[in-house]
Amino acid sequence: MSPANVRMRGETIAIAALLLILVAFPATVLLYQFALRPGLADVRTIDITARIPETGGFTPETIRIAAGETVRLRFSVPDVTHGVAIGPGLGLDLGHIDPGQVKEVRVAFDRPGRYTLYCNAWCSRTHWRMRGTILVYDPAHPDAVIPADPPDPVIESLAARRVDIDAPHDAAAVPAAPLSIERGAGIVARLGRALPSELAQPAWRLGHSPVEAWTRLVAASLAADEAWDAVAFLWVRDIDPAKSPMAATLFAKNCAACHGEIGDGRGPGADALAALGIGQHDRRMKPTRPADFTRAQSMLGGTSELYYAKLRRGGMGTGMPSCGPVFTPEETWALVGHLWTFVFGRGSSRAAARGSSG
């Protein structure tokens, strides 16, 4: 064989080897990953692709699974980083999934119902739309309609009382100085039986605003600043410390993108919502920005029940999504407690300074 033929044969072998590396090997990996592996798996595998909502969101958008069936949910991401979680009440959070990465989780749903697949990492300007549905059916009655979640009693009660949870609820008075929970504890202890009886009831505090409590304390001859300190103590006392870390995590993953890490309404998604005109009920008005939980004037005029309802139902005409499909009532109440910390807890000094800001 001539030297030229030997060289040509060597080049041909090199090209063939390169094609094997670039084409055949990846194809074999994909064939195993998406064809052979599911067939050999001990449980059913459901492949789910997560894209930004503008290009499809979760695919498939709806998944049916029998109650008691163990399945493998396998997520892949082709575009940007997403955070994948399933709720309510399952505690399933796969964390961030980067482009090209695949993550999976084995799960079994104990009872029939509707569950929500959602993204909890800011992925696009329409991030709040990125949700999918998992329908868990009774295998004994696979064709039965899966009922929607029952009405929330708190939301129904507010509606029965004609409380508009979307209406402004600014407080007529705000603290003039930084609040002190420690001073408030001493004031409440000093008052003892002189503390208005309704203020001592947690149920009353859920349905009434801090400014209403402040008004009663001032009417009971307490100085204005002392009354605010007492209110701060009473409201923070209702927060369950055991649930605080969970509430802080839920806020950081699901709310901070718009409302900001410190609750000031200045998260990275706030400008995106404004640019889209989200919350623009009247074209002559500027779009509504995410709520500022450090602003005393708006926070102190609202109630825990109102904020609970707003979280679960979402904000009508705004970019505020409904959290009812992803959080349990208990998680929602814990989040409400976390919101109060922005004005009564670590954000108390800031709240006083910005009490009448816009």
KELUM-339390 format. One record per residue (C-alpha): residue in one letter; x, y, z. Coordinates in steps of 0.25 Angstrom, whole numbers, padded with zeros to 4 digits, always signed. Example, Ala and Ser with C-alpha at 12.3 -4.5 7.8 and 13.67 -1.06 7.14 Angstrom:
REM residues 2
A+0049-0018+0031S+0055-0004+0029
***
This chain:
REM residues 358
M+0000+0000+0000S+0005+0014-0004P+0009+0024+0006A-0003+0033+0001N-0013+0022+0003V-0008+0019+0017R-0009+0034+0020M-0023+0034+0014R-0027+0022+0022G-0022+0028+0035E-0030+0040+0032T-0043+0032+0029I-0041+0025+0042A-0039+0038+0050I-0051+0044+0044A-0060+0032+0047A-0055+0032+0061L-0058+0047+0063L-0072+0044+0057L-0074+0033+0067I-0070+0042+0079L-0079+0054+0074V-0091+0046+0069A-0092+0032+0073F-0088+0033+0087P-0098+0045+0091A-0109+0037+0083T-0106+0025+0091V-0107+0033+0104L-0120+0039+0100L-0126+0026+0095Y-0122+0020+0109Q-0127+0032+0117F-0141+0034+0110A-0144+0020+0104L-0137+0008+0110R-0136+0014+0124P-0151+0016+0126G-0154+0003+0121L-0144-0004+0131A-0148+0005+0142D-0156-0001+0154V-0166+0011+0154R-0173+0019+0143T-0164+0031+0138I-0171+0044+0134D-0162+0053+0126I-0165+0068+0129T-0158+0080+0121A-0158+0093+0128R-0157+0106+0119I-0160+0120+0122P-0175+0123+0121E-0174+0131+0108T-0169+0118+0101G-0178+0107+0108G-0175+0106+0123F-0176+0092+0128T-0178+0081+0117P-0187+0074+0119E-0195+0084+0126T-0205+0074+0133I-0201+0060+0138R-0210+0049+0143I-0205+0040+0154A-0212+0029+0162A-0213+0031+0177G-0203+0021+0183E-0195+0020+0170T-0180+0023+0172V-0175+0030+0160R-0162+0037+0156L-0163+0051+0151R-0151+0055+0143F-0149+0070+0140S-0140+0075+0129V-0138+0090+0125P-0134+0095+0112D-0133+0110+0114V-0131+0117+0127T-0130+0113+0141H-0143+0109+0148G-0147+0105+0162V-0156+0093+0162A-0165+0090+0174I-0179+0083+0176G-0189+0087+0186P-0197+0089+0194G-0192+0082+0207L-0183+0072+0200G-0169+0079+0204L-0164+0075+0190D-0154+0085+0185L-0144+0081+0175G-0136+0094+0176H-0130+0101+0164I-0129+0093+0151D-0119+0099+0141P-0120+0098+0126G-0115+0084+0121Q-0117+0079+0135V-0127+0067+0138K-0133+0065+0152E-0143+0055+0157V-0151+0051+0169R-0159+0039+0173V-0172+0042+0179A-0185+0035+0182F-0198+0043+0185D-0206+0037+0197R-0220+0042+0193P-0227+0048+0181G-0227+0063+0178R-0220+0074+0171Y-0206+0078+0173T-0198+0089+0166L-0184+0088+0159Y-0178+0102+0160C-0165+0110+0158N-0160+0117+0170A-0148+0124+0163W-0149+0137+0155C-0148+0132+0141S-0155+0142+0132R-0164+0155+0133T-0176+0145+0133H-0170+0136+0143W-0183+0136+0152R-0190+0128+0140M-0181+0116+0141R-0189+0106+0147G-0194+0092+0144T-0205+0082+0149I-0204+0068+0155L-0217+0061+0156V-0217+0050+0165Y-0229+0040+0163D-0235+0029+0171P-0230+0016+0163A-0243+0010+0167H-0251+0021+0160P-0241+0026+0149D-0252+0034+0141A-0257+0041+0153V-0256+0056+0153I-0246+0061+0163P-0253+0072+0170A-0247+0086+0172D-0242+0090+0186P-0253+0094+0195P-0255+0109+0198D-0246+0116+0208P-0254+0119+0220V-0246+0132+0223I-0248+0137+0209E-0263+0134+0210S-0264+0141+0223L-0258+0154+0217A-0267+0153+0205A-0279+0151+0214R-0275+0164+0222R-0273+0171+0209V-0258+0173+0212D-0251+0177+0199I-0237+0171+0200D-0232+0179+0188A-0237+0193+0193P-0226+0202+0200H-0226+0201+0215D-0216+0212+0219A-0215+0214+0234A-0220+0228+0239A-0208+0228+0249V-0194+0223+0248P-0182+0222+0258A-0174+0234+0260A-0162+0227+0265P-0155+0213+0264L-0163+0202+0270S-0158+0194+0282I-0164+0180+0284E-0157+0179+0297R-0163+0192+0302G-0176+0187+0297A-0175+0175+0306G-0172+0183+0318I-0184+0192+0315V-0194+0181+0313A-0189+0174+0326R-0191+0187+0333L-0205+0189+0328G-0209+0175+0333R-0224+0175+0334A-0225+0189+0329L-0222+0184+0315P-0234+0185+0307S-0240+0170+0307E-0241+0169+0292L-0227+0172+0290A-0223+0160+0298Q-0230+0151+0289P-0222+0145+0277A-0235+0143+0269W-0238+0158+0270R-0224+0162+0266L-0226+0153+0253G-0238+0161+0249H-0234+0175+0253S-0223+0184+0249P-0212+0189+0257V-0217+0203+0256E-0230+0199+0262A-0223+0193+0274W-0214+0206+0275T-0227+0214+0275R-0233+0206+0287L-0220+0207+0295V-0219+0222+0293A-0234+0223+0297A-0229+0215+0310S-0220+0227+0313L-0207+0221+0308A-0197+0230+0301A-0197+0229+0286D-0182+0224+0285E-0185+0214+0296A-0198+0209+0290W-0190+0206+0277D-0179+0198+0285A-0190+0190+0291V-0197+0187+0278A-0183+0183+0272F-0182+0173+0284L-0196+0167+0283W-0195+0165+0268V-0181+0159+0268R-0185+0150+0280D-0195+0143+0271I-0183+0138+0262D-0179+0123+0264P-0164+0123+0265A-0164+0109+0261K-0170+0112+0247S-0161+0125+0245P-0150+0118+0237M-0160+0111+0228A-0167+0124+0226A-0155+0132+0223T-0151+0121+0212L-0164+0122+0206F-0163+0137+0205A-0149+0137+0199K-0153+0126+0188N-0167+0131+0185C-0168+0146+0188A-0155+0153+0189A-0153+0153+0174C-0164+0164+0173H-0165+0169+0188G-0150+0169+0190E-0142+0162+0200I-0145+0172+0211G-0160+0173+0207D-0159+0187+0201G-0165+0184+0188R-0152+0186+0180G-0149+0172+0176P-0143+0169+0162G-0157+0166+0157A-0163+0179+0161D-0158+0187+0149A-0162+0175+0139L-0177+0176+0144A-0177+0191+0143A-0171+0190+0129L-0183+0180+0125G-0193+0189+0131I-0197+0179+0141G-0207+0185+0151Q-0211+0196+0142H-0226+0196+0144D-0227+0210+0137R-0219+0213+0125R-0217+0227+0130M-0211+0222+0143K-0197+0216+0146P-0196+0201+0148T-0197+0197+0162R-0184+0192+0168P-0182+0180+0177A-0186+0184+0192D-0176+0190+0201F-0177+0182+0214T-0168+0192+0221R-0178+0204+0219A-0185+0206+0232Q-0196+0214+0226S-0201+0202+0217M-0198+0190+0226L-0203+0196+0239G-0217+0198+0233G-0218+0184+0229T-0222+0171+0236S-0215+0157+0237E-0228+0151+0231L-0227+0161+0219Y-0213+0158+0216Y-0216+0143+0217A-0227+0144+0207K-0219+0153+0198L-0208+0142+0198R-0217+0131+0195R-0226+0137+0185G-0215+0146+0178G-0217+0161+0174M-0228+0164+0164G-0222+0171+0152T-0208+0170+0158G-0196+0161+0156M-0199+0155+0169P-0201+0140+0167S-0211+0131+0175C-0203+0124+0185G-0215+0115+0190P-0211+0104+0180V-0197+0104+0185F-0197+0106+0200T-0205+0100+0211P-0214+0109+0220E-0203+0107+0231E-0192+0111+0222T-0200+0123+0218W-0202+0128+0232A-0187+0126+0235L-0185+0135+0223V-0194+0145+0228G-0186+0145+0241H-0174+0147+0233L-0180+0159+0227W-0182+0166+0240T-0167+0165+0244F-0164+0175+0233V-0172+0186+0240F-0171+0181+0254G-0158+0173+0255R-0145+0175+0248G-0152+0186+0239S-0158+0194+0250S-0148+0206+0249R-0150+0206+0234A-0165+0206+0236A-0165+0218+0245A-0156+0226+0236R-0165+0223+0224G-0178+0223+0230S-0184+0233+0221S-0176+0230+0208G-0182+0227+0195
***
